[in-house]
Amino acid sequence: MDALSRAVNEAQKHPRSLEQELSYGTAGFRMRAEKLDHVLYRMGLLSVVFSKYKSGTTGLMITASHNPEEDNGVKIVSTLGEMMPMSWEKYATQLVNVSDALIADSLKDIITTENIDMSKPATVMLAMDTRPSSKALAQAATDGIEALGGTCKNFGLLSTPQLHFIVCCENTQGQYGQPTEEGYYQKLSAAFGKLNSGGSKSKYRPQLYLDQANGVGALKMKEMCKFLGDGLEITSVNDGSSGKLNNQCGADFVKLNQMPPAGINLEPGMRCASFDGDADRIVYFYKTSGGKFCLLDGDKIATLFAGYLSDLLKSSGLKLNLGLVQTAYANGSSTSYITDVMKVPVACVPTGVKHLHHKAEDFDIGVYFEANGHGTVLFSNDAQKAILDQSKKTGLDEATRDAAVKLETVMNLINQTVGDAISDLLVVETILSQRDWACEDWDLAYTDLPSRQLKVKVEDRTVVQTTDAERRTTHPPGLQEAVEGLAAGYKNGRAFVRPSGTEDVVRVYAEADSQQNADQLAYEVGVQVYERARGTGDRPSPPS
């Protein structure tokens, strides 16, 4: 029996039971776990074909990130740890939606179109988060990988960024690091230790309260702390010992609700952070002496990173192009601060890390973050070479050499493959320590405009179509004009709507000069979406 026949035969164990059409997006495939068995089997098949196409090891991550525990999902990782290219998303969509009998035909179509040599070997690295459904779905994926003759390396429980890291290390023959979980801890902890070697501080304290969303990040941060030693004191909250994944906790909860998660009794002087369920997002937060909750989200992290890297570049004498990439969700104050005060170029792209990652590659050093806390820094090959050469150059004064060495070390602390909550946490702590800042000092750079996000349930989210990096709608007719008219009625008013990439909802974002006005603007825009995009369920409720 040849490989394609075997793939069809094995599919009988994982029959397609869904009538609805699925689409591979930024989050891969994501839905209720009980509907995913055939999806995982077929993505196992595709990851083998993709491995042969790339002539390298690919990855397959089972997670639904910040979604409820009852959901799950799957994403394919490319050979350098980046996301699967957008040009292959259509193949994933095609393969998942064909009938069981047409699996071989669908695979043949992909193989022929991309001229893939199926005699090449294929290896797929598999990992999963802590959801109860993950183990059975991992078996379905393994069945798919092995049905096409691929080799499956199952790493068990990993954070999403750890799998991306390990895949990259494997395909770069160890140049990026060792392709093991321990190699991940060793690389990051060594860089952190080098950058944080002594020196007393007046404001910064190496003490952090960390909400880990009851997810896989709790397990992995515990292991990382063994490598960090006494470098950082972390008080773990929502570590999975009790409580439900992403329930009343996690980065998404804190960001959307503008409040601390369950388990943290927030008091002035505490520095806190939250991971999401698969540890690829992070946000910080604190309480002022006056009792106000303050969020330090992806925008704040991006400006912290960009400012630090910009200063190091100037001190090192290197002439490299630094840029920052945002989405429409970036707070307007952050964009103004970056362009007008920091003088760093800003690019805006559609929501989804694949768009930010791709755009960041246009710069020598590209910082990208979504407001939700997902982001990292990319260093081009030329930038890496220039930094390494400068750090080893003789004849430099001490300050110039020190800046170049710090840049080299920061490169090793950053997980360039994908946004990584653990890596980003260590970078934030490093910068705060070196600047001797408390959260209040970090937050002083600029003041966020008050904002509000809403979700409106609709019959079909695809009726809402957008342009201009999702900042304007083109359909349904009249919606954009209505949004603009409402926003114009508020000081500093800005609003946009976009279809969700993962659920049957339309997302609403609004900013204004006060929280009351931001809440009211979001409600009014939400009503327009409900009426014009055929909303279902409850109509948006007026702000209390």
TAUR-V119710 format. One record per residue. N is the residue number from 1. RES is the residue in one letter. OMEGA is omega in whole degrees, -180 to 180 (* if undefined). Layout:
n:res:omega
N:RES:OMEGA
N:RES:OMEGA
//
This chain:
n:res:omega
1:M:-180
2:D:-172
3:A:-178
4:L:177
5:S:178
6:R:180
7:A:178
8:V:-178
9:N:-179
10:E:-180
11:A:178
12:Q:177
13:K:-176
14:H:-174
15:P:176
16:R:-176
17:S:-178
18:L:173
19:E:-176
20:Q:176
21:E:179
22:L:-180
23:S:178
24:Y:-178
25:G:-179
26:T:-179
27:A:-175
28:G:171
29:F:-178
30:R:-179
31:M:176
32:R:-172
33:A:-175
34:E:-180
35:K:-167
36:L:-173
37:D:-179
38:H:178
39:V:-180
40:L:178
41:Y:-176
42:R:175
43:M:171
44:G:176
45:L:-175
46:L:-179
47:S:176
48:V:179
49:V:179
50:F:177
51:S:178
52:K:178
53:Y:-177
54:K:-177
55:S:180
56:G:-180
57:T:176
58:T:-179
59:G:177
60:L:-176
61:M:179
62:I:-179
63:T:170
64:A:170
65:S:-175
66:H:180
67:N:178
68:P:-175
69:E:-178
70:E:179
71:D:168
72:N:-177
73:G:-178
74:V:176
75:K:177
76:I:-178
77:V:180
78:S:-166
79:T:178
80:L:178
81:G:177
82:E:178
83:M:176
84:M:-177
85:P:-177
86:M:-179
87:S:179
88:W:-180
89:E:180
90:K:178
91:Y:178
92:A:179
93:T:-179
94:Q:-175
95:L:-179
96:V:-172
97:N:-180
98:V:176
99:S:-180
100:D:-176
101:A:-176
102:L:180
103:I:-179
104:A:179
105:D:180
106:S:178
107:L:178
108:K:180
109:D:179
110:I:-178
111:I:-179
112:T:-178
113:T:-176
114:E:177
115:N:-175
116:I:176
117:D:-176
118:M:177
119:S:178
120:K:175
121:P:179
122:A:177
123:T:179
124:V:175
125:M:-174
126:L:175
127:A:-175
128:M:174
129:D:-169
130:T:-178
131:R:179
132:P:-177
133:S:-169
134:S:-175
135:K:179
136:A:179
137:L:176
138:A:177
139:Q:177
140:A:178
141:A:178
142:T:178
143:D:179
144:G:179
145:I:-176
146:E:179
147:A:178
148:L:176
149:G:178
150:G:175
151:T:-180
152:C:173
153:K:-175
154:N:-180
155:F:180
156:G:-177
157:L:173
158:L:166
159:S:177
160:T:-179
161:P:179
162:Q:178
163:L:178
164:H:179
165:F:-176
166:I:178
167:V:179
168:C:180
169:C:-179
170:E:-175
171:N:176
172:T:177
173:Q:175
174:G:-179
175:Q:180
176:Y:-178
177:G:179
178:Q:-173
179:P:179
180:T:175
181:E:179
182:E:177
183:G:176
184:Y:-180
185:Y:-177
186:Q:-177
187:K:-176
188:L:-178
189:S:179
190:A:179
191:A:-180
192:F:180
193:G:-179
194:K:-178
195:L:-176
196:N:-176
197:S:171
198:G:-179
199:G:-180
200:S:-177
201:K:179
202:S:-177
203:K:-177
204:Y:174
205:R:-178
206:P:-178
207:Q:-174
208:L:171
209:Y:-172
210:L:173
211:D:-173
212:Q:171
213:A:-175
214:N:-175
215:G:-176
216:V:179
217:G:179
218:A:179
219:L:-174
220:K:176
221:M:177
222:K:178
223:E:-180
224:M:-178
225:C:177
226:K:-180
227:F:-179
228:L:-178
229:G:-178
230:D:-175
231:G:-178
232:L:179
233:E:-177
234:I:172
235:T:-174
236:S:176
237:V:-178
238:N:-174
239:D:178
240:G:-180
241:S:172
242:S:-178
243:G:-174
244:K:-180
245:L:175
246:N:-178
247:N:-178
248:Q:-180
249:C:178
250:G:-175
251:A:-178
252:D:178
253:F:-178
254:V:-179
255:K:-175
256:L:-174
257:N:179
258:Q:-180
259:M:179
260:P:179
261:P:172
262:A:177
263:G:178
264:I:174
265:N:-169
266:L:177
267:E:176
268:P:-179
269:G:177
270:M:171
271:R:-173
272:C:176
273:A:178
274:S:168
275:F:166
276:D:-170
277:G:-180
278:D:172
279:A:171
280:D:174
281:R:175
282:I:168
283:V:175
284:Y:175
285:F:179
286:Y:177
287:K:179
288:T:177
289:S:177
290:G:176
291:G:-179
292:K:174
293:F:-179
294:C:-180
295:L:173
296:L:-170
297:D:-178
298:G:177
299:D:180
300:K:179
301:I:-180
302:A:-179
303:T:176
304:L:179
305:F:-175
306:A:179
307:G:180
308:Y:-180
309:L:178
310:S:179
311:D:179
312:L:178
313:L:-180
314:K:-177
315:S:-178
316:S:-178
317:G:-179
318:L:179
319:K:-180
320:L:-177
321:N:180
322:L:178
323:G:-178
324:L:-178
325:V:-180
326:Q:171
327:T:179
328:A:-179
329:Y:179
330:A:179
331:N:-177
332:G:179
333:S:-180
334:S:-180
335:T:179
336:S:-179
337:Y:-178
338:I:-176
339:T:-172
340:D:-176
341:V:-179
342:M:-179
343:K:177
344:V:179
345:P:179
346:V:173
347:A:178
348:C:-177
349:V:176
350:P:178
351:T:-180
352:G:-174
353:V:-179
354:K:180
355:H:179
356:L:-179
357:H:-179
358:H:-179
359:K:-180
360:A:179
361:E:178
362:D:-178
363:F:171
364:D:174
365:I:-177
366:G:176
367:V:176
368:Y:177
369:F:165
370:E:-179
371:A:-179
372:N:177
373:G:179
374:H:180
375:G:180
376:T:178
377:V:176
378:L:175
379:F:179
380:S:178
381:N:179
382:D:179
383:A:180
384:Q:-180
385:K:-179
386:A:-180
387:I:179
388:L:179
389:D:-178
390:Q:-178
391:S:-179
392:K:-175
393:K:177
394:T:175
395:G:179
396:L:174
397:D:-172
398:E:-177
399:A:180
400:T:179
401:R:-179
402:D:179
403:A:-180
404:A:178
405:V:177
406:K:177
407:L:179
408:E:-178
409:T:178
410:V:177
411:M:180
412:N:179
413:L:-178
414:I:173
415:N:-175
416:Q:-174
417:T:-175
418:V:174
419:G:-172
420:D:-176
421:A:-179
422:I:178
423:S:-179
424:D:177
425:L:-178
426:L:177
427:V:178
428:V:-178
429:E:178
430:T:-178
431:I:179
432:L:179
433:S:-177
434:Q:177
435:R:-175
436:D:-178
437:W:162
438:A:-179
439:C:-179
440:E:179
441:D:177
442:W:-175
443:D:-176
444:L:-176
445:A:176
446:Y:-180
447:T:179
448:D:167
449:L:176
450:P:-177
451:S:177
452:R:174
453:Q:176
454:L:172
455:K:179
456:V:179
457:K:-178
458:V:178
459:E:-176
460:D:-176
461:R:-177
462:T:176
463:V:176
464:V:-179
465:Q:-172
466:T:175
467:T:177
468:D:180
469:A:175
470:E:-178
471:R:179
472:R:176
473:T:174
474:T:-179
475:H:4
476:P:-178
477:P:175
478:G:-177
479:L:-179
480:Q:179
481:E:178
482:A:179
483:V:-180
484:E:180
485:G:179
486:L:-179
487:A:-179
488:A:-179
489:G:-178
490:Y:176
491:K:-177
492:N:-178
493:G:174
494:R:179
495:A:173
496:F:176
497:V:180
498:R:176
499:P:177
500:S:176
501:G:-173
502:T:-179
503:E:179
504:D:177
505:V:170
506:V:-178
507:R:-180
508:V:176
509:Y:179
510:A:174
511:E:174
512:A:-174
513:D:178
514:S:179
515:Q:179
516:Q:-179
517:N:177
518:A:178
519:D:-178
520:Q:179
521:L:179
522:A:179
523:Y:-177
524:E:177
525:V:178
526:G:177
527:V:178
528:Q:177
529:V:-179
530:Y:-176
531:E:-174
532:R:-179
533:A:175
534:R:180
535:G:177
536:T:178
537:G:-175
538:D:172
539:R:179
540:P:-178
541:S:177
542:P:178
543:P:-179
544:S:*
//
